[in-house]
Amino acid sequence: MERSAVELASEPKVGDALNEYGLSSSATPAAQQAERAAEEPWGRDWRRFPGWSRVGEAEFADPNWQERNAIIRPEQLRQLLGPMTQSGLLADLEAGLKRAPMALRVTPYVVSLIDWIDAPADPLRRQFLPLASEMTPSHPLLKLDSLSENEDSPVPGLVHRYPDRALFLATDRCPVYCRFCTRSYSVGDFTEQVAKQRNAPTRTRWQAIFDHVRANPDIVDVLVSGGDCFRLKASQIADIGDQLLGIPHVRRIRFASKGLAILPMKITGDAPWTEALCRLADRGRRQQVEVCFHTHFNHPREITRFTEEAAGLLFERGIPMRNQSVLLRGVNDSPEVMARLIKRLSDLHIHPYYVYACDLVEGTEDMRVPLYRVCQIEKAIRGITAGYNTPSFVVDAPGGGGKRVVHSYDAYDRKVGLAVFTAPAVKPGVFFLYPDPLQDLAREVQTAWSDPQAAHAMIEQVIRTARDLAT
Ligand code: SF4
């Protein structure tokens, strides 16, 4: 049906919505450049740190140097930053690490991107370095394996939740450790809080996984993750890819890595690794099997000239790339930041695929965002660019319901901060609960959540509402 000019004129325009959030839908290249410069007023040069003042460009761009100089202890930061360290920051970090489920590990590249003058507010610092002063009590619904991956693992290190696809946990190591890692039960070194369930990168362990995939013709799609594929050797990437490409019913293989965001020089500087990936993609193409690369960028400031070079190389080699972000308070919980991230990824030909509401992970309640706010951000950014570059905002339903679009809750009580999702194609008849962060709730509701009986009553009430609405 045609609409009248009056109707069309009175409709809100995309530009209006963007202006509301201070965004421009028609930024010129010069304006974009100014925007980028404004993102880094402190300069990103690693030579500003006393400890790396003599490190040259070639050395910094060497992935082996990056690995050798990864920061795994607060003391290393003290030596590196010298007088640039804010008073009390490292003691705060040491106290935070004692309460965190994830160990400390960041690459020098990430360290160079952090604004150390205002480290507490920095969106990269917040992702990797836990400060005790910002931690708030965890939600009582939190479980260590929050997505119940172990319950859907027919073989250790393989999550087979959906009929046609499987998640292959190839390793439990990453080049950096994120505070909010869903797999904190397994990934990284042991911490004072968590003795990890190991997923070592060995062929013996992988063989049972290959056998399971081979024996299940319904599995057409395998996501190779961990941990992070960047911590696998070139020969291991080749082995996994060749084994999976040798299984006739596997039609799609995804290698997942945060590497492009936190160690992009590996793509340009580790030729055997990159060649292994590209050769698999070439072989896959000849077999009509898609081999692609999944990235994990959360903030536009993670995109630098190193990223542009690395993503450009993969694009030239024809590797499809998709990005999965996590929506994190104090990192990217604004339409303006999320829009910039999406546009910059799109320019690199990395499709913004998913934005996840943050899972429940010990010590990161301060990073979670209430569901209504996630929905608002999704609504604000939809329309800023082409649909194929617009990510789906999802909740990975705690307990194993899989990804559910944030707006698709069956019931949501904002007062008690609880949403109910169902997943008929994954686990019919089960209600999955996603709670809002405690700190966003009224004081009396927070108290009610700490009382098991009151918590049970709140859960029952929201599930009852979901049931009533479904009938
Ligand atoms: S890179 Fe991925 S797997 Fe590794 S710690 Fe971060 S979120 Fe977890």
Boltz pocket constraint, residues with backbone or C-beta under 6 A from the ligand:
constraints:
  - pocket:
      binder: B
      contacts: [[A, 173], [A, 174], [A, 176], [A, 177], [A, 178], [A, 180], [A, 181], [A, 182], [A, 183], [A, 187], [A, 226], [A, 227], [A, 228], [A, 258]]
      max_distance: 6.0
